[in-house]
């Protein structure tokens, strides 16, 4: 953010890349349709919940931005 990015999506804990991949793909698909990053992350997390992904995979991701 200090370097000028409008926002950042990150995790509060380590998540295996292969387990986080579906969440991040859903996030990017949603973000490409609607440029609201917080909403896109919420959409991706809801998709993960519906798919039965473990809580540890999706719950730690947060959006920080302006």
N, C-alpha and C positions, 0 to 999 in steps of 0.2 A: 504494500500500500504506500509506503514511503517513496517508492520508486515511480509512483504514478498510476499503478493499476487501480481500476475502479473497485475491484473486489477479488476475493480469494476464497476458494473452496478447499477446506482441509479437514483432517481427521484429528480427533482428540487423542487417539491411540493408534498403534500400529495395526494395520489391516493387511492381510495377505492380498497381493495384487490380483491374483486369479479370482479371489472371492469378491473383490471390490469392482472388478471389471464390468459386470452387468449393471451395477449401480451407476458407474461413471458413463457408460454408454447411454443409459436411459436419461441421465442428466444432460448430456450433450444433445441428444435428440430433442428433448423438451426445450432446451435453451435455444436451439436453432429455429424453433417455431415461435417462441415467445421470449424476447430478451430480458426476462425477469429472472436473474440467477437464483434468488431465494425461492421463487415459485417453482423453477425448474428442479432445484434440489428437493423440494418438498414432493413434487410429482415423482421423482425417481425413488425417494424413500418410501412413498406409498406403494409404488410398484414392487419394491423389495419386500415390503410387509406382505402384500398379496401373494407373492411368489413363495413365501415361506423362508426367505433368507434369514439366517441367524441375526439376532439383535446386534451382536458385536460387529457385523459387517456394515450395517447402515446407520446405526444410531449415533455414532461418534462424528459423523460428517456435519460440518457447519459452514455457513456462508458468512463472511465478514466483508463489509463494503459500505460504500457510500450510497 
